[in-house]
Amino acid sequence: GQVAVVGMPHPDWGEAVVAFVVPGPDAVDEDVLEAHCRVRLSAYKRPKAIRQVKSLPLTAYGKVDKKLLRATWPGWPTDVPRADRIKNEGGSGLPIA
């Protein structure tokens, strides 16, 4: 499988880490993935949410298109400049995995 992580606006932390996971042939158990991260990463580096996707979008240069990943998150305000998105999150926050 593949994984990409992006920073998403969060009302308390400014940004929170969200992992987008493309499962391999076997299903991804989110509890196992969270335990794996808990052992290897500091708390602030661990994903606060995990979203399984069919594929990761790529740019014309073959790199993961993180802007497009952010835009696919439900409720992501695409018409607000980045600095304002963090301030104007309005307490909706991210689902905590």
C-alpha positions, 0 to 999 in steps of 0.5 A: 500500500501507499500512504501520504500525510498532510496538515489539515487546519485544526482549531486548537492545534493550527494544523493536525496530521491526516494520513491518506492510506491506499490499502495493499492486497490485504485490508488495512486495520486502522488500530494496527496502523495507529499502534504502529505510529504510537510506537514510532512517532511522537504524539504531535507527529501521529495522524489525528485521522486516517482516511482510506482512499483507492489511490493517491492523486499525482501531479504531472511530475509524478509526485503526490498532489497534496493540494488535491488530497486536502480538497477531497476532505469533507468540508475543506474550504477551498475558496479561503486563503490558507492562513484564513482557513486555520483561523476560520475553522470555527470549531468544526475540527477534524475527526480524531481517529 
